[in-house]
């Protein structure tokens, strides 16, 4: 297989793996579906490999296919960034930016500035926990991530955005809600509604409790901040959330815990090798501007 035909075949494989079908890949590449199928069949037959498991109309990557996809993503994401750079120079920024965030509260001010300045850019925002977002950014499944307590990784660039204190809150009729001030030790034995394992907010809270010798009862685990808030409002336990994500509600009261400064650090992240891609670097620059305004 010549260099050019190999490159075309790898592009067909990469597009199929990301799109999930040869038909969808053909649309992305502006090719006919049989052409995409032929490219992949040539790869498999010439190199004696199996790239996909065929499950009816559904395709699943084999273990070898997943390894090859790691290489093609690195190759073709650079090509896409080069195209984006040229398009930016010619058309004053067009394209698509994919952002994954832990929630709307920190990313929204940056999105507002970005979409005002670059209305031609299509922005897609996904929501998840910090661990999942980090994995997506590393796997080229997004451009920018907004996470808590960013862990150092050689393939990631991270920029601190803001520090946000954690607050404990309760139903207004809870006995602790009537207290003007509390110590952390007074939470001992209390029932809590808390985020699922993997939540950075939960980890910071539990570490603080452990260091101080305070034990609480996890009454419920919920998969989102909104679920935690509603459960607390219904009187099912106390809750903990970042202050920026606390939504006032007549059914809720923030507890004043005077002897703790629990906090998380918000970071904007991207892959090191994509840090200077035009849309990504511009978005990060606007995040820095917002960060300085909030400081």
N, C-alpha and C positions, 0 to 999 in steps of 0.2 A: 504494500500500500504506500503510495507516494506521500510526501509531506503534506501537500494540499488536501488530498483525499482523506488522510488521517485526521487532519484538523477539522474538516467538515463532519466526519463521522463522530469525533469527540464532541463537537457542538451539538450534534443531533442527540447523542447520549445524554449530555448535560441538560439540555432543554427537556428531554423526556423524563429524566429523573426528577427534575424540579417541578414540572407541570403535572406529572402523574400519569400521562398517557401520550401516545405518539400523535394522536389527533391534536391535542392541545399544543404539543411541541411544534407541530407543523405550522400552526397559526402564529406562534411566537417567531418562528424562523422564516415565515413567508414561503414555505415549501409545501409540496404535496405529501400527504401522509405516507404513501408508498415509498417516497424518497427517504423519509426519515427511517422507516422500517428497514429499508435496504442498507442504509448506513450502519444501523445497529447490528444487523445480521452479518455484515462484512466484518465488523469488529470481532464479533463472537466467533465466527468461523476461521478468520485468519489468525487470531491469537489463541484460539482454543479455550475461550473463557465463556462463562455464563454471567451475563450482566443483570438479567431480570428473571424473576419467577413469574410465569404467566398464570394468573388466577382468573380465568375467564377473560373478561375485558380489563381486569385490573392488573397492574404491574407492580411488583415489589422488588426492590433492589436486593440482589444477593450480597453476601459479605464482601466479595470481590468488587461488586458494583459500588458499594458504599465507600470502599477505599478509593476506587477510581474517581468517584464524585468529589472526594476531598481535594484531589489534584485538579480536576477540571474547574471546580469553584474558584480556586486560587488563580488559575490561569484566566478564566473568562470574566471574573469580577474586575480584574485589572483592565481588561479590554473595555468593559462597560464603563468604568470610571474614566478611561481615556475618551470614550465617546461623549460622556457627560461633560468633560472639561471642554471639548471642542464645541459642543452644543451651547455651553454656557457662554463661551467667548462670542459665538455667533448670534445667539438668541436671547442673551441676558437671562440665563438660567431657565431651563425647561427640564422636565423629567419627572422622576418619581422618587420620593424619599420615604423609607419605611422606618418608623420609630416604635420601639417597644418600651413601655413605661410601667412602673409599679402602680401608678394611679394618675389621675388628671391634674392634681393640684400643683405640682412643680413644673410639668411640661407645658401646661396651657399658656402661660405668659410668653414662653418662647415660641410656641406655635403661632400665637397671635402676631408677633412681630414678623416671623418668617413668612406667613401667608400674606400679610399686608405688603411686604416688599417683593415677594416672588409669587404672585397669584397664578402664574403658569405652571408651577410645580404641583403635582399631585402628591399629597401627603397622606399616608396610611398609618394609623396608630393602633397598636395592639397593647393589651394590658395583661400582666402576669406577675409572678414573683421574681425577686432579684436573681435567683439561681437559674430559672428557666430563661430569663432575658439574657443573661450572660452567655448561656449555651447557644442561644439563637444568634447573638452577635458574632461569637466565635465561628459559628457554622455558616456565616454569610446569609443568614435568613432575615437579616435586618441591617439597617445602616447605623442607627444610633440607639443606645439603650439608656434608660434612666433608672438607676438602681440605688439601693441602700448599702452603705458600708462596703464599697467596691473593694474586692480582693485583688491584690497585685497579681498580674498574669503577664508573662513576657509578650504575648500577642495582642494585649489590650492596651489602649490608651484611656486614661481616666482623668477627668477634670472635676474637682470638688465644686459643688453648686451651692449648697446651704446646709446648715445644721438645723435639725428640727427636734425640739423636745418631745418626749412622750408624755401623754396625759392619761390619767386613770379617770374613768367616768362611771356614773351610776344612774339608775332610775331615781327620779327626784324624791321618791318615797323611801328610798333605802336609808337605813339609820345613819350611815356614814355621810350621806349627802347633806345632813343637817349640821355637820361639824365645820367650823370655820377653817380649821387647820388640822392636818394629820401627820403622823410620822409613818414611814414605810412599814415599820413593825406592826402597825395597827391593821395592816392588810392580812396578817397571819390568819390562816384558816378560812378566809373569804372565798366564796365561789366566783369563778371567772369564766366569762365567755371569751374565747381566744382564737386567734388565727391558727391555721393548720401548721403542722411541722414544715419547716423550710422558710417560714416567715421570718424576716430579719427583725421586725418589731418584736415578735414573740421571743426570739433568741436574746435580744438585748434585755428585755424585761426579765426573762428567766435567769439570765446571768446575774443581773443586779439582785434579784431575790436570793439566789444561791450564795452570793458573796456576803449578803447581810443576814443570812440564816433565817430567812422568812419563807414559810411554806404556804402555798395557796392551793385551792382545789380547782382543777380544770373541769368545770361542769359541762361545757360544750366546746367543740371545735367547729369553726365555721370557715368557709372558703373565701370570704370577701369581707372588706370593711363594712359594707352596707349591711351584710347579714349580722355581723357582730353588733353594729349599732342598733338594729331592730330588736335583736334578742335582749340586749341590755335595756332598751326602752320598755320591753315587755316584762322586765323584772326577773330575768333568768340568771343574772349574775352581774358582776362588774366587768368593765372592758378597758382595754388599753389601746391607744392609737397615737400616731404622730399628731402634734398640735395642728399642723397645717391641714390635716385630713379630718379634723374634728368638725362635724356639722352641727351647729346649735339646733336644739330641739326642745320644745317646752316639756317634754317627758324626761329630759336628761339634765344632769348636773356634773360639771367638772369638779373633781376632788383636788383640794389644795394640799399636796404632799410636800411639806416644807424641807425635808432633809434628803432629797434626791435630785439629781440633775440628769436622769436618763435621757439619752438622745441618740438619734441616728444621723448619719451623714449622707446626703444625697449626692450622687455622682452622675455625670453624663459620660458614657463610654462609647468607644467604637474600636474597630480593629486598628492596630498600629499601622498596618500596610494600607489602610484606607483613610487615614487621618486627614490627608491633604486632598482627597477627592472634593470637588468644588461644592457640592450640596452639603456634604458632611461638615467640611471645615467652616462653611458659612453658618450652618445651624449651631455648631459649637461656639462660634464667635458671638452669636446672638445670646446663647445661654450664658456666656461669660459676662456680657453686658447686663443681663437681667440679674445675675448673681451679685454683681457689684452694686446694683441699685438696691438689692435686698439687704446688703451687709449693713 
